[in-house]
Amino acid sequence: MSHDYQEPESLSAVPITVNHLPRLPRRTVFKWFVAVATALKLGDASVFGAEPLSSIPLVSATGYGGDPRLNQAYSPGDVWPLTLSRVQRAAATALADVILPADNLGPAASEVHVIDFVDEWVSAPYAAQRLDREIVLPGLDWLDAEADSRFQRVFAELAPEQQNAICDDICFVQDATDEFRSAARFFSRFRSLAAAAYYATPPGWEAIGYVGNQPSSTYDGPPQEVLTRLGVQQTVS
């Protein structure tokens, strides 16, 4: 699946390597929060049941307050505990790399620490994150259970074609059978979180051609090809 992100009819096989990567500084993750929070829609709390599953650890933290110190470096767990288990992190890392593999446009999701953002996000004590927590944690557990049922291994240990076989059954909610409908909703939500995290990183910006705010001594306006495509004319000189 390439980083310009067009959903395919099926997931192509790609090599998956799960590395034990050091976690990013909390300050960096805070920046990711600011960059992507407004772009994310609320999850569906009923994906794996109307009530939160008893296996989901409760969140007791109060958060970082209304004025976080973004110029201060934090270690993991300083503000709220991160709650994905080692097995869940491995499954999430492998799944993120299926969705966003390394290609000619950029590195794999695992290389830019997408899982650190996902772990931070689902561990946060806020309403939107709590909804996603009730989707993502059971979804990752389901992923390993399904991998064990089909192939007698956890998802992170499967061959690429085996991972894709599972993902092909859940990668589109509208095409999923009743058996996989809840898992497909999990996949959709996880894909949104992974993509949001990926494209909030410098390699993600480069993959989509985003250059950010850069000083310019002149105003040249939009490129002519853009004006032509929109059927408008440049009126500012």
N, C-alpha and C positions, 0 to 999 in steps of 0.2 A: 504494500500500500504506500504510495508515494506521498510526499509531504505537501503537495498541492491539494491533497485530500478530496478525492472524488470517490465515493463509495463504490466498490466493485461488486460484481455479482457473486464473487467468491474471493476468499483470501488466498493469495499466492503463497507458496512455501518460501520461507526465508530462514536463514540460520538464526538460531536464538541462543544467546549466551547470557546466563545470569551471573553477574559479578557481585561481589560483596563490596560495594562502593562506600566510601566515607560520606556521611551526611553533610549537607550543606550548612553553612552558618545560618542561624535563625534570622539574622538581619536580611540575608538574601531571600529567604522564604517570605518574610514580611513584604518585601518588594513585589514578589509574585502575587501575594494576596491583593495588593493594591491594583496590580495590573489586570487581574482577571476576574475579580469578584463581581464586578458589575456586569460582566459578559455572560455569567452563568445563570441558567434557569434553575428554579427549585426542583429537587427530585420528587419522585413519587414514593411516598412512605409505605405504600401498600404493595411494593414489588414482591417481597417475600412474605407477605402477611400483613393484615391490618394493624397488628400490634407489634412493637419492637420485639425481636426474638430475645429470649432469656440469655442466649449465648453471647449477646453483644455487650461488651463491658460498658458500664455506665460512665458518663462524663460528669465529673464533680468539679472541675475547674471553673473559675468565674471569668476567665479571659484576661486580656491585657488592658482593659479599660478604654476610656475614650481618647486618650492621648498617649499612644505607644511611643517609645523612644526608638525611632527608626535609625538613629545614628549610633545605637548601641549594639554591640555584638552579643548574641545569646547562644548558649549551648542547647542542644536538643533536650526538651523537658523542662527548661527554665520557666516557661510561661504556662504551658499545659503539657501533660504527659502525651507522648506519641504511643498509639495503641495497636498498630498493626503488628501481629506476631511475626517472627522470623519466617514462618511458612507462608503467611499471607503476603509479606513483602516480596518473597520469591515469586509467588503466583502473580502478583501485581506487576512486578518488573518484567516477567516473561510476557504477560498479556500486553503491556504497553509497547514492548518491542515488536509484537505481532502487528499492532495497530500502526506504529510509527517505527519501521525498521530503518536501518542505515541504507541510504541510497545516494544517488549523485547530487541530491539537493541538501543533504545534511546527515548528521550522525543519528544513531538510534536513540530512542527515548531514554534508555538506561544510561547512555553516555552523558546526558545533560541533567541527570538526577530527577527525572519526572516523578519517580516514586516518592522522593522526599516531599514534594509538594502534595501529592495525593495523601500521604500519611499525615502531613500537617493539617490538611483540609478536613479529613474525616475525623480528626481528633479534636478539632476546635469546638468550643462550647457555645455555638451560636445556632440559631434556628435552621438556617439553610444547610449548614454543615451537619447538623444532627439528622436531618432528613436524608442526606447523602450517606451518612454513616450507616443508617438502617438499610441501605441498598447495597453499598459497596462491601461491607464486611461479610454479610451472608453470601453475597455474590462470589466473593473470592473463595469462601469455603465450599460453595457449590461447585466452582470450577475444579477444585482439587478432588472433590467427591466424584464428579463426572469423569475426570481423567482416570481415577482409580477404578471406577466401574468399567470403563472401556478398555483401558490399557494397563491397569495395575501399577500405575505410577502417579505421582503428583504432577500437576500441570507443568511446572517449571522443568521437570525432567523428561518431558515428552520430546520426541523428534518433531521437527517443524511440521511435517505433514499430519502428524497426530494432533498437534495444537490447532492447526487450521481446520481439521475435521470437526473439532468441537466448535470453533469459532464460526464456521460456516453455518452451523445450526442456530446460532444466536445473534448473528451480526446485523439482522434487520428485523425489527419488531413486527412490521407488517407481514413478513413472510414466515415468521416463526410459527411452528405448530403449537397447539395448546400445551404440550409437554415442556416446551422451551420458551414460552411466552414471558414468564417472569425473569428467566435468565437473560433473555434478549433485552429486557428493560434495564437490567443491570449492565449489560454490555454497552448499551447506548449511553448510559450515564457515565460509566467509566471512560468511555471513549471521549466524551465531552471534557471531562476533567483532565485526561491525559493530553488532549490536544491543546487545551487552554494553558496548561503548564508548559508544554513544549514551545508553543509560539509566543511565550512570554520570555524566552531566553534569547540571547544574541544569535545562536545558531538557528533558532526558529525564525527570528526576524529575517535572517539572510535567506532562509529557504523560501520565504514568500516575497522577498524583495523589499522589505520594510527598512527604511534608512533612518527613521525618526526625525527629530527636529535638528536641522543643520543650518548654520548661518549662510546667508546668500546676500551678495551686494546688489543683485538685481532681481526683479520678479519677471520670470519668463512665462508664467501661466502654465496651464496644463499642456501636455504634449498634444500635437495635432491629431495623432491617431485616437486619442481619448475624445477630443472634441468631435471628430468625425463619427465615432461610434455612438456618441450621445446625440448627434444631430444639432449641435449648438456651435456658436461662433465666439471667438475670443473678443471681448469688448474692452478689456483693460490694457492700456499701453504703458 
